[in-house]
């Protein structure tokens, strides 16, 4: 795992998303991306519920095989393992309905 100054936060729609350069690709915190895309007040719960829903459908094992767990700095400053995915695995942003 490569560590450098680029393995810090990126800003997307005024929100911070943690990232890590791993196996020659950028991986992003799924929880951070879920917070931005879902606008959920509890993105950890949102991701947990989504994983349960996916477990009931086909394709879950395929998706989960693309998720890696990497240590990233948590808001409390400690390094914690979190689910991460590359840009190919991350969902596209959905358009808001009016």
C-alpha positions in Angstrom: 0.0 0.0 0.0 1.4 3.3 -1.0 1.3 6.2 1.4 1.7 9.8 0.3 0.1 13.2 0.6 -2.5 12.4 -2.1 -4.1 9.7 0.2 -6.1 12.3 2.0 -9.5 13.8 1.5 -11.0 14.8 -1.8 -13.8 17.2 -2.0 -17.0 16.3 -4.0 -20.1 18.5 -3.8 -18.6 20.3 -0.8 -18.2 17.0 1.1 -15.0 15.2 2.0 -14.4 11.7 0.8 -11.5 9.6 2.1 -9.3 7.8 -0.5 -6.4 5.5 -0.7 -4.1 4.5 -3.6 -4.1 0.7 -3.5 -3.0 -1.8 -6.1 -2.4 1.0 -8.6 -6.0 2.4 -8.3 -7.8 4.9 -6.2 -10.2 3.5 -3.7 -12.8 5.6 -2.0 -14.6 5.2 1.3 -18.1 3.7 0.5 -19.6 5.3 3.6 -18.3 8.8 2.5 -19.7 8.3 -1.0 -23.0 7.0 0.4 -23.3 10.2 2.5 -22.9 12.4 -0.5 -25.1 10.4 -3.0 -27.9 9.4 -0.6 -27.9 12.6 1.5 -28.6 10.2 4.4 -28.2 11.5 7.9 -26.7 8.1 8.9 -24.5 6.9 6.0 -23.1 3.9 8.0 -26.7 2.6 8.5 -27.6 3.4 4.9 -24.6 1.3 3.7 -25.4 -1.5 6.2 -29.1 -1.6 5.0 -28.0 -1.5 1.4 -25.7 -4.5 1.9 -28.5 -6.5 3.5 -30.8 -5.7 0.5 -28.1 -6.7 -1.9 -27.6 -10.0 0.0 -31.2 -10.9 -0.9 -30.6 -10.4 -4.6 -28.2 -11.9 -7.1 -25.1 -10.0 -7.8 -24.2 -9.3 -4.2 -21.3 -11.7 -4.1 -20.0 -10.1 -7.4 -20.3 -6.6 -6.0 -18.9 -7.6 -2.6 -15.9 -9.2 -4.3 -15.0 -5.8 -5.6 -15.2 -4.1 -2.2 -11.9 -4.0 -0.2 -11.4 -3.0 3.4 -8.6 -0.5 3.9 -7.5 1.4 7.0 -8.4 5.1 6.7 -8.4 7.9 9.3 -11.7 8.1 11.1 -13.1 11.4 12.4 -11.7 10.6 15.8 -8.2 10.5 14.2 -7.7 6.8 14.6 -7.0 4.5 11.7 -10.0 2.2 11.2 -10.9 -0.4 8.6 -13.6 0.7 6.2 -15.3 -0.7 3.0 -13.7 0.9 -0.1 -14.4 0.7 -3.8 -12.8 2.0 -7.0 -14.6 4.3 -9.4 -15.7 1.3 -11.5 -17.5 -0.2 -8.6 -19.0 3.0 -7.1 -22.6 3.8 -8.2 -23.3 6.7 -10.5 -24.9 9.7 -8.9 -28.7 9.6 -9.3 -30.6 12.7 -10.5 -32.8 14.2 -7.8 -36.5 14.0 -8.5 -38.4 17.3 -8.5 
